[in-house]
Amino acid sequence: MADTGKAWDNNWYRHMSFYQIWVRSFADGNGDGIGDLYGVYDKLEYVRSLGVDGIWFSPLYPSPNADYGYDISDYRDIHPEYGTLEQFQKVLHKAHALGLKVIMDLVVNHTSDEHPWFLESRKGKDNPYSDYYIWRDKPNNWDSLFEGKAWEYDPVRGQYYLHLFAKKQPDLNMDNPKVRDEVKAIMRFWLDMGVDGFREDVINFISKKEGLPNGLPFLPAVNGMPYYKDGPHIHEYMAEFREVCREYDCIQIGEGPMTTVQSAMKYLTGEQKSLDMMFSFDHMMADCLYTEYVHRPFSLVKLKKAFTRWQKALDGKGWNALYLENHDHPRVISRYGSEHYWRESGTMLAVSYLFQQGTPFIYQGQEIGMTNIRLRSIEDYKDVSTRTNYQTYHLKDSIERRLKRIHLSSRDSARTPMQWDDDPNAGFSAAKPWFSVNPNYRRVNVAAEEGEEYSILNFYRRCLALRKSSKTLICGKYKEYFPKDKNIYMYERALGEVRYLVICSFAKMPVKVRIPEGYAKIKGQMVLCNYPGGTQITAGDLRKRACRELNLLAAEHGMLRPYEARVYRFRVKH
């Protein structure tokens, strides 16, 4: 049943949902063990069947793979392992024919050290590319986020270059207007081909403070961040890039590590806004500090506080990017859910974020409940930051304890091959995959879940269909109830006469549900439940009983079952 309301916003991305594809691990179409665009082409109907409206591709460009695609050596081509520009155009045209928008990853804080710009820049101070990167005779004390100190000596040039990430990822000098012109030309190259926008990697790092002062000594790994996050000229440079997107009616989504709501508002709101959405990290810190460094028990209160902070700040002013997984984070069931209550927690987590105000993003494998992988040795992991963290932090711990930390935090858990069926290699490839397949693929896979009514996969489809049917769930007001409750996340979406009440249990045991004040006399209908049989309660059933008994209708004896999620729809007459 569609809702009515006057607050509908015609910005096209606001009623959409996106599916992120990390191509190397998605589907191998040419049989060499590496995911590619041939495999993507064959799976586009599957992607469309989820109910999403667009695809975000992680980097497809040529790369030495020091950081698996985020170290780019050519911005205007496709990595040979993934295919060709011609094959990309076939994928693009087919996606558009299926009604799917396509956005590309734009990585312009840094390049590969094998990019032609860097190869020229390192030759000396008197060539046209000399000032494309940040060079110094003496380094400051900044640490990199991935690999040791943030400066690497280059014997050819005889100077140090800045790399906020891996050593093979030198930072571009965005203060050089020629570099900004290069970025705008790259954007136009892909937009002219027909892509619909960009996800802009660590975009809030591209402007560094003049003089590059020493960082704060008591902030290991991030000691220089105050001098390169949301830097002094960031909004000037972003305005230049925004002008390109205005020419094409495309979208810009920024990644903003460690950006506060207050800082994000400068990118997302007002006449000078430079981004349509921003991927924030607040809600990914409910069990850690900086994901990979310090772990602590999961806190639902902390998660809810982060969700609500961004929902309230952007309401009526900007727009949220909603996500629980991507290529940079371990699998969410292994973090915020329970592998014991795999299906229940996987479906509940879907409800917890898909009905907030914003545009949802689903990462490949999230929709079937893929979980973290446990590998026996650090040598089995591929990710540069994972290997560095193992060799750097808690060195006095035993190998077992250090590997346990890696199991909790490694980005590699998000990068295991997609689990399509229970054939060898999970149906990802006929050849040996480039990376380990999670052993649970025989149970957790697309083919097995397609035929199960209450599978995680089919539940995601129901959630996306419900969201798309409702203007209230797209642009209605958000209100959280019982923020200090350590077991229940409950929020309302309201538009005109229509309200939805979303109830999610994060508990491993049955818990009682309280009814919010104001719902005692409203009649409604349960429209979604993640337990089999839960959707059998009808509006007629509710009319026979007062809605003050919502807590009793939520589950037997007034209790929500472990990781149970329910969505109720109400109509309020004013």
C-alpha positions as CSV (number, residue, x, y, z in Angstrom):
1,M,0.0,0.0,0.0
2,A,1.6,3.3,-1.1
3,D,1.5,6.3,1.3
4,T,0.6,9.8,0.4
5,G,2.3,12.9,1.6
6,K,3.4,16.4,0.5
7,A,7.1,16.1,1.6
8,W,8.2,14.1,-1.5
9,D,11.6,15.3,-2.8
10,N,12.3,14.8,-6.5
11,N,16.1,14.4,-6.1
12,W,16.4,11.1,-8.0
13,Y,19.0,9.5,-5.7
14,R,16.7,9.9,-2.6
15,H,14.3,7.1,-3.6
16,M,17.0,4.7,-4.7
17,S,19.1,1.9,-3.1
18,F,22.5,0.8,-4.3
19,Y,24.5,-2.4,-4.5
20,Q,28.2,-2.2,-4.1
21,I,30.4,-4.5,-6.2
22,W,34.0,-5.2,-5.3
23,V,34.7,-6.7,-8.7
24,R,37.7,-8.9,-7.8
25,S,35.6,-11.1,-5.6
26,F,32.2,-10.8,-7.2
27,A,32.0,-13.3,-10.1
28,D,34.7,-14.8,-12.4
29,G,33.5,-14.8,-16.0
30,N,36.6,-15.9,-17.8
31,G,37.8,-18.7,-15.6
32,D,41.1,-17.3,-14.2
33,G,40.1,-17.2,-10.6
34,I,39.7,-13.4,-10.4
35,G,36.3,-11.6,-10.5
36,D,35.8,-9.5,-13.6
37,L,33.3,-7.5,-15.7
38,Y,32.4,-10.6,-17.7
39,G,31.1,-12.1,-14.5
40,V,29.4,-8.8,-13.5
41,Y,27.6,-8.8,-16.9
42,D,26.2,-12.2,-16.3
43,K,25.0,-11.4,-12.8
44,L,23.2,-8.1,-13.5
45,E,19.8,-9.7,-13.5
46,Y,20.5,-11.0,-10.1
47,V,21.5,-7.6,-8.8
48,R,18.3,-6.1,-10.3
49,S,16.2,-8.9,-8.7
50,L,17.2,-7.6,-5.2
51,G,15.1,-4.5,-5.8
52,V,18.1,-2.1,-5.9
53,D,18.2,0.8,-8.4
54,G,22.0,1.3,-8.8
55,I,25.5,-0.1,-8.6
56,W,28.5,1.4,-7.0
57,F,31.7,-0.1,-8.5
58,S,34.8,-0.1,-6.3
59,P,37.9,0.8,-8.4
60,L,38.1,-0.9,-11.8
61,Y,41.1,0.9,-13.0
62,P,44.6,-0.5,-13.8
63,S,46.5,-0.9,-10.5
64,P,49.5,-2.8,-9.1
65,N,47.1,-3.8,-6.3
66,A,49.2,-2.7,-3.4
67,D,45.8,-1.7,-1.9
68,Y,43.7,-3.8,-4.4
69,G,42.6,-1.0,-6.7
70,Y,42.8,2.0,-4.5
71,D,46.4,2.6,-5.9
72,I,45.6,3.6,-9.4
73,S,48.1,3.7,-12.3
74,D,45.7,4.9,-15.0
75,Y,42.4,6.7,-14.4
76,R,41.1,6.2,-18.0
77,D,41.2,2.5,-18.5
78,I,40.0,-0.8,-17.0
79,H,42.4,-3.2,-15.2
80,P,43.2,-6.0,-17.6
81,E,42.3,-8.6,-15.0
82,Y,38.7,-7.2,-15.0
83,G,38.3,-6.7,-18.8
84,T,38.4,-3.8,-21.2
85,L,36.8,-0.5,-21.7
86,E,34.6,-2.1,-24.3
87,Q,33.4,-4.7,-21.8
88,F,32.8,-2.0,-19.2
89,Q,30.6,-0.2,-21.7
90,K,28.6,-3.4,-22.3
91,V,28.1,-3.7,-18.6
92,L,27.1,0.0,-18.4
93,H,24.6,-0.3,-21.2
94,K,23.0,-3.5,-19.9
95,A,22.7,-2.0,-16.4
96,H,21.0,1.1,-17.8
97,A,18.7,-1.1,-19.8
98,L,17.7,-2.9,-16.6
99,G,17.0,0.4,-14.9
100,L,20.2,0.5,-12.8
101,K,22.3,3.6,-12.4
102,V,26.1,3.2,-12.2
103,I,28.5,5.1,-10.1
104,M,32.3,4.8,-10.1
105,D,34.9,5.1,-7.4
106,L,36.9,8.3,-7.7
107,V,40.2,8.0,-5.8
108,V,42.1,11.3,-6.0
109,N,43.7,11.8,-2.6
110,H,46.5,9.6,-4.0
111,T,47.7,7.5,-6.9
112,S,49.9,4.5,-7.4
113,D,53.6,5.1,-7.3
114,E,53.5,3.5,-10.8
115,H,51.2,6.2,-12.2
116,P,53.0,8.1,-15.0
117,W,52.5,11.3,-13.1
118,F,54.6,10.0,-10.2
119,L,57.2,8.5,-12.5
120,E,57.7,11.9,-14.0
121,S,57.5,13.8,-10.7
122,R,60.2,11.7,-9.1
123,K,62.7,12.7,-11.8
124,G,63.3,16.1,-10.4
125,K,62.1,19.6,-9.6
126,D,62.2,21.0,-13.1
127,N,59.6,18.9,-15.0
128,P,55.9,19.6,-15.6
129,Y,54.8,17.0,-13.0
130,S,57.3,18.0,-10.3
131,D,54.6,19.6,-8.1
132,Y,51.9,16.9,-8.7
133,Y,52.8,15.3,-5.4
134,I,53.9,16.5,-1.9
135,W,57.7,16.4,-1.6
136,R,59.9,17.5,1.4
137,D,63.6,17.5,2.2
138,K,62.8,16.6,5.8
139,P,59.6,14.7,6.9
140,N,57.4,15.7,9.7
141,N,56.3,13.1,12.3
142,W,53.0,12.0,10.7
143,D,52.1,8.3,10.7
144,S,50.4,6.7,7.8
145,L,47.1,4.9,8.2
146,F,48.3,1.8,6.6
147,E,52.1,1.4,6.6
148,G,54.5,2.9,9.0
149,K,55.4,6.6,8.8
150,A,53.7,8.8,6.3
151,W,56.9,9.7,4.4
152,E,59.0,7.6,2.1
153,Y,62.4,8.5,0.8
154,D,62.8,8.4,-3.0
155,P,66.4,7.9,-4.0
156,V,65.8,9.1,-7.6
157,R,64.5,12.5,-6.6
158,G,66.4,12.7,-3.3
159,Q,63.4,13.8,-1.3
160,Y,60.6,12.3,0.8
161,Y,57.1,12.0,-0.5
162,L,53.9,12.0,1.6
163,H,51.7,8.9,1.7
164,L,48.8,8.9,4.1
165,F,48.1,5.3,3.2
166,A,50.4,2.6,1.8
167,K,54.0,3.4,0.7
168,K,52.9,2.8,-2.9
169,Q,50.1,5.4,-2.6
170,P,51.7,8.8,-2.8
171,D,49.4,11.7,-2.0
172,L,48.5,14.1,-4.8
173,N,49.2,17.8,-4.3
174,M,45.7,19.2,-4.7
175,D,47.0,22.7,-4.1
176,N,48.4,22.6,-7.6
177,P,45.6,23.8,-9.9
178,K,46.9,21.5,-12.7
179,V,46.1,18.5,-10.5
180,R,42.6,19.7,-9.9
181,D,42.2,20.1,-13.7
182,E,43.3,16.5,-14.1
183,V,40.6,15.4,-11.7
184,K,37.9,17.3,-13.5
185,A,39.1,15.8,-16.8
186,I,38.9,12.3,-15.4
187,M,35.4,13.0,-14.1
188,R,34.3,14.2,-17.6
189,F,35.9,11.1,-19.2
190,W,33.6,8.7,-17.3
191,L,30.5,11.0,-17.3
192,D,30.8,11.3,-21.1
193,M,30.8,7.5,-21.2
194,G,27.5,7.5,-19.4
195,V,28.2,6.8,-15.7
196,D,25.8,8.5,-13.3
197,G,28.1,9.8,-10.6
198,F,31.0,9.1,-8.2
199,R,31.8,7.8,-4.8
200,E,34.8,9.9,-3.8
201,D,37.4,8.1,-1.7
202,V,38.7,9.8,1.5
203,I,37.7,13.0,-0.1
204,N,38.0,15.0,3.1
205,F,41.7,14.4,3.1
206,I,42.7,16.1,-0.1
207,S,43.6,19.5,1.4
208,K,46.6,19.6,3.8
209,K,47.4,22.5,6.1
210,E,50.1,24.8,4.9
211,G,53.5,24.0,6.3
212,L,52.5,20.5,7.2
213,P,53.1,20.9,11.0
214,N,54.1,18.0,13.2
215,G,51.2,15.9,14.5
216,L,50.1,15.3,18.0
217,P,52.4,12.7,19.6
218,F,49.7,11.1,21.8
219,L,47.6,10.1,18.7
220,P,49.4,7.0,17.2
221,A,48.5,6.2,13.6
222,V,46.3,9.3,13.3
223,N,48.6,12.0,14.8
224,G,48.6,14.1,11.6
225,M,44.9,13.9,11.0
226,P,44.0,17.4,12.5
227,Y,46.2,18.8,9.7
228,Y,44.7,16.9,6.7
229,K,41.1,16.1,7.6
230,D,38.7,18.8,6.4
231,G,41.7,20.9,5.4
232,P,41.9,24.6,4.8
233,H,41.0,24.6,1.1
234,I,38.8,21.6,1.0
235,H,35.5,23.4,0.2
236,E,37.2,25.5,-2.6
237,Y,38.4,22.4,-4.3
238,M,35.1,20.5,-3.8
239,A,33.3,23.4,-5.4
240,E,35.3,23.0,-8.5
241,F,34.5,19.4,-8.8
242,R,30.8,20.1,-8.1
243,E,30.6,22.4,-11.1
244,V,31.5,19.3,-13.3
245,C,28.7,17.3,-11.8
246,R,26.2,20.1,-12.3
247,E,26.9,19.8,-16.1
248,Y,25.8,16.2,-16.1
249,D,23.1,15.9,-13.4
250,C,25.2,13.2,-11.6
251,I,25.6,12.5,-8.0
252,Q,28.6,12.8,-5.7
253,I,29.0,10.7,-2.6
254,G,31.9,11.4,-0.4
255,E,33.7,9.1,2.0
256,G,34.5,11.1,5.2
257,P,36.6,9.2,7.7
258,M,36.4,10.6,11.2
259,T,34.2,13.5,10.0
260,T,31.8,14.8,12.6
261,V,28.2,15.7,11.9
262,Q,29.1,19.4,12.2
263,S,31.9,19.1,9.6
264,A,29.7,17.0,7.3
265,M,27.0,19.6,7.2
266,K,29.4,22.0,5.3
267,Y,29.6,19.4,2.5
268,L,26.0,18.3,2.5
269,T,23.8,21.4,3.1
270,G,23.2,24.9,1.9
271,E,23.7,26.6,-1.4
272,Q,27.4,25.7,-1.5
273,K,27.0,22.0,-0.8
274,S,29.5,19.9,-2.6
275,L,28.2,16.4,-1.9
276,D,24.8,14.7,-2.1
277,M,25.7,12.2,0.6
278,M,28.6,11.2,2.8
279,F,29.7,7.8,4.1
280,S,30.3,8.5,7.8
281,F,32.1,6.2,10.2
282,D,30.4,7.0,13.5
283,H,28.0,4.0,13.5
284,M,30.9,1.6,12.6
285,M,32.6,2.3,16.0
286,A,30.1,0.6,18.2
287,D,32.6,-2.2,18.9
288,C,35.9,-0.6,18.3
289,L,38.0,2.5,17.9
290,Y,39.1,3.1,14.3
291,T,37.8,-0.4,13.4
292,E,41.2,-2.1,13.3
293,Y,43.1,-0.7,16.4
294,V,41.1,-1.1,19.6
295,H,38.3,-3.6,20.2
296,R,35.7,-3.5,22.9
297,P,32.3,-5.1,23.5
298,F,29.5,-4.1,21.2
299,S,27.3,-1.3,22.5
300,L,23.8,-0.9,21.1
301,V,23.5,2.4,22.9
302,K,26.5,3.7,21.1
303,L,25.3,2.5,17.8
304,K,21.8,4.1,18.3
305,K,23.4,7.4,19.4
306,A,25.4,7.5,16.1
307,F,22.4,6.6,14.0
308,T,20.2,9.2,15.6
309,R,22.8,11.9,15.6
310,W,23.1,11.8,11.8
311,Q,19.3,11.3,11.3
312,K,18.4,14.4,13.3
313,A,21.2,16.6,12.0
314,L,20.4,16.1,8.3
315,D,16.6,16.0,8.5
316,G,15.3,18.6,6.2
317,K,18.8,19.9,5.4
318,G,20.7,17.1,3.7
319,W,20.6,13.4,3.0
320,N,22.1,10.3,4.6
321,A,24.0,7.4,3.0
322,L,22.9,4.3,4.9
323,Y,25.2,1.3,5.1
324,L,26.3,-1.4,7.5
325,E,29.0,-3.1,5.3
326,N,31.4,-2.2,2.6
327,H,34.9,-3.3,1.4
328,D,36.6,-1.5,4.3
329,H,34.8,-3.2,7.2
330,P,34.4,-6.8,8.6
331,R,31.1,-8.5,8.1
332,V,28.4,-7.0,10.2
333,I,26.8,-10.2,11.4
334,S,30.1,-11.2,13.0
335,R,30.3,-7.7,14.6
336,Y,26.9,-6.5,15.6
337,G,24.9,-9.7,15.3
338,S,25.4,-13.4,16.1
339,E,26.8,-16.2,14.0
340,H,24.8,-18.6,16.2
341,Y,21.6,-16.6,15.4
342,W,22.8,-16.1,11.9
343,R,19.5,-15.7,10.0
344,E,17.7,-13.9,12.8
345,S,20.5,-11.3,13.4
346,G,21.2,-10.9,9.6
347,T,17.6,-10.0,8.9
348,M,17.2,-7.9,12.0
349,L,20.3,-5.8,11.0
350,A,18.7,-5.2,7.6
351,V,15.6,-3.7,9.3
352,S,17.7,-1.6,11.7
353,Y,19.1,0.6,8.9
354,L,17.1,0.1,5.7
355,F,14.1,2.1,7.0
356,Q,16.0,5.1,8.3
357,Q,15.9,8.3,6.2
358,G,18.5,8.1,3.5
359,T,19.7,6.1,0.5
360,P,20.6,2.5,1.5
361,F,23.7,0.8,0.2
362,I,24.1,-3.0,0.3
363,Y,27.5,-4.6,-0.1
364,Q,27.9,-7.8,-2.1
365,G,27.3,-10.8,0.1
366,Q,25.6,-8.8,2.8
367,E,22.3,-9.8,1.4
368,I,23.0,-13.5,2.0
369,G,24.6,-13.1,5.4
370,M,28.2,-13.7,4.6
371,T,30.4,-13.7,7.7
372,N,34.0,-13.1,8.7
373,I,36.7,-15.7,7.6
374,R,39.2,-17.2,10.0
375,L,42.6,-17.9,8.4
376,R,45.3,-19.9,10.1
377,S,48.3,-17.6,9.4
378,I,48.8,-13.9,8.8
379,E,50.5,-15.0,5.5
380,D,47.1,-16.1,4.3
381,Y,45.7,-12.5,4.4
382,K,46.1,-10.2,1.5
383,D,45.3,-6.7,2.8
384,V,48.2,-4.3,3.4
385,S,46.6,-2.7,6.5
386,T,45.8,-6.1,8.0
387,R,49.4,-7.3,7.7
388,T,50.7,-4.0,9.1
389,N,48.4,-4.1,12.1
390,Y,49.4,-7.6,12.9
391,Q,53.1,-6.6,12.8
392,T,52.6,-3.3,14.7
393,Y,50.0,-3.6,17.5
394,H,50.0,-5.8,20.6
395,L,53.3,-7.5,19.7
396,K,53.6,-8.9,23.2
397,D,50.4,-10.9,22.6
398,S,50.6,-14.5,21.5
399,I,50.1,-15.4,17.8
400,E,46.7,-16.8,18.7
401,R,45.6,-13.5,20.3
402,R,46.9,-11.4,17.4
403,L,45.1,-13.6,14.9
404,K,41.9,-13.3,16.9
405,R,42.2,-9.6,16.6
406,I,42.7,-9.9,12.9
407,H,39.7,-12.1,12.6
408,L,37.6,-9.4,14.3
409,S,39.0,-6.5,12.3
410,S,40.4,-7.4,8.9
411,R,39.0,-5.9,5.7
412,D,39.8,-9.2,4.1
413,S,36.6,-10.6,5.6
414,A,34.7,-8.4,3.3
415,R,36.7,-9.5,0.3
416,T,36.3,-13.2,0.2
417,P,34.8,-14.5,-3.0
418,M,31.0,-14.1,-3.4
419,Q,29.2,-17.3,-2.4
420,W,26.9,-18.2,-5.3
421,D,26.2,-21.9,-4.7
422,D,27.6,-25.0,-3.0
423,D,29.7,-26.1,-6.0
424,P,33.5,-26.0,-5.5
425,N,34.8,-22.5,-5.0
426,A,31.3,-21.4,-4.0
427,G,30.4,-21.1,-7.7
428,F,32.6,-18.0,-7.9
429,S,35.1,-19.5,-10.4
430,A,35.9,-22.7,-12.1
431,A,39.6,-22.1,-11.3
432,K,41.2,-21.7,-7.9
433,P,40.1,-18.2,-6.6
434,W,42.6,-15.5,-6.0
435,F,41.7,-15.5,-2.2
436,S,40.3,-18.0,0.3
437,V,36.6,-18.9,0.2
438,N,34.8,-18.9,3.5
439,P,34.2,-22.6,4.4
440,N,30.5,-21.9,5.3
441,Y,29.7,-21.4,1.6
442,R,27.9,-24.7,1.5
443,R,25.2,-23.3,3.8
444,V,25.5,-19.6,3.0
445,N,25.0,-19.0,-0.7
446,V,22.6,-17.4,-3.2
447,A,21.3,-20.7,-4.6
448,A,20.3,-22.1,-1.2
449,E,18.6,-18.9,-0.1
450,E,16.7,-18.3,-3.4
451,G,14.3,-21.1,-2.5
452,E,13.9,-20.3,1.2
453,E,11.0,-18.0,1.9
454,Y,12.6,-16.7,5.1
455,S,16.2,-16.6,4.0
456,I,18.2,-13.5,4.5
457,L,18.3,-12.9,0.8
458,N,14.5,-12.9,0.3
459,F,14.1,-10.8,3.4
460,Y,16.3,-8.1,2.0
461,R,14.1,-8.2,-1.1
462,R,11.0,-7.7,1.1
463,C,12.6,-4.8,3.0
464,L,13.6,-3.0,-0.2
465,A,10.1,-3.5,-1.8
466,L,8.5,-2.1,1.4
467,R,10.8,0.9,1.5
468,K,10.2,1.6,-2.2
469,S,6.4,1.5,-1.7
470,S,6.3,4.1,0.9
471,K,7.0,7.9,0.8
472,T,6.9,7.8,4.6
473,L,9.9,5.4,4.7
474,I,11.8,7.5,2.2
475,C,11.4,11.0,3.5
476,G,9.3,10.8,6.7
477,K,10.5,12.3,10.0
478,Y,12.7,10.1,12.1
479,K,12.2,9.7,15.9
480,E,14.0,7.3,18.2
481,Y,12.3,5.8,21.3
482,F,14.0,4.5,24.5
483,P,17.6,5.5,23.5
484,K,19.1,4.1,26.7
485,D,17.6,0.7,26.2
486,K,20.5,-1.8,25.9
487,N,18.6,-4.4,23.9
488,I,16.0,-2.7,21.7
489,Y,16.4,-0.2,18.9
490,M,13.0,1.4,18.2
491,Y,12.4,4.3,15.8
492,E,9.5,5.9,14.1
493,R,9.1,7.3,10.5
494,A,6.2,9.7,10.1
495,L,4.8,11.7,7.2
496,G,1.3,13.2,7.2
497,E,-1.1,10.7,8.6
498,V,1.1,7.7,8.2
499,R,3.6,6.3,10.7
500,Y,5.9,3.3,10.8
501,L,7.2,1.9,14.0
502,V,10.4,-0.1,13.6
503,I,11.4,-2.5,16.4
504,C,14.7,-4.4,16.5
505,S,16.0,-6.6,19.3
506,F,19.8,-6.9,19.5
507,A,19.5,-9.4,22.3
508,K,20.5,-13.1,22.3
509,M,17.6,-13.8,24.8
510,P,13.9,-12.9,24.7
511,V,13.3,-9.4,25.9
512,K,10.1,-7.5,26.7
513,V,9.0,-4.6,24.5
514,R,7.6,-1.3,25.8
515,I,5.0,0.6,23.8
516,P,5.8,4.3,23.1
517,E,3.5,6.8,24.6
518,G,1.0,8.0,22.0
519,Y,0.5,4.6,20.4
520,A,-1.9,3.2,22.9
521,K,-5.1,4.1,20.9
522,I,-3.8,3.9,17.4
523,K,-4.9,1.0,15.2
524,G,-2.3,-0.4,12.8
525,Q,-0.9,-3.3,10.9
526,M,2.3,-5.3,11.2
527,V,3.8,-5.3,7.7
528,L,7.1,-7.0,8.3
529,C,8.6,-9.6,10.7
530,N,11.8,-11.6,10.4
531,Y,10.5,-14.7,12.1
532,P,8.5,-17.3,10.1
533,G,4.8,-16.7,10.5
534,G,5.3,-13.3,12.0
535,T,3.5,-11.5,9.2
536,Q,0.2,-13.4,9.7
537,I,-1.2,-10.8,12.0
538,T,-3.6,-8.6,10.0
539,A,-5.2,-5.2,10.4
540,G,-8.4,-7.1,11.2
541,D,-6.7,-8.9,14.1
542,L,-5.4,-5.6,15.5
543,R,-8.9,-4.0,15.3
544,K,-10.1,-6.8,17.7
545,R,-7.6,-5.8,20.3
546,A,-6.5,-2.4,21.6
547,C,-3.2,-1.3,20.3
548,R,-2.0,-0.7,23.8
549,E,-1.4,-4.4,23.6
550,L,1.3,-3.9,21.0
551,N,3.8,-5.3,23.4
552,L,1.8,-8.5,23.5
553,L,1.3,-8.6,19.7
554,A,5.0,-8.1,19.2
555,A,5.7,-11.7,20.3
556,E,4.3,-14.4,22.5
557,H,3.9,-13.4,26.2
558,G,5.0,-9.8,25.4
559,M,8.6,-10.8,24.5
560,L,10.6,-10.3,21.4
561,R,12.5,-13.4,20.4
562,P,16.3,-13.3,19.9
563,Y,17.2,-10.7,17.3
564,E,13.6,-10.3,16.3
565,A,12.6,-7.4,14.1
566,R,9.1,-6.0,13.4
567,V,7.7,-3.1,11.4
568,Y,4.2,-1.7,12.1
569,R,2.2,0.7,10.0
570,F,-0.3,3.1,11.5
571,R,-2.6,5.8,10.2
572,V,-3.1,8.7,12.5
573,K,-6.1,11.0,11.9
574,H,-5.5,14.6,13.1
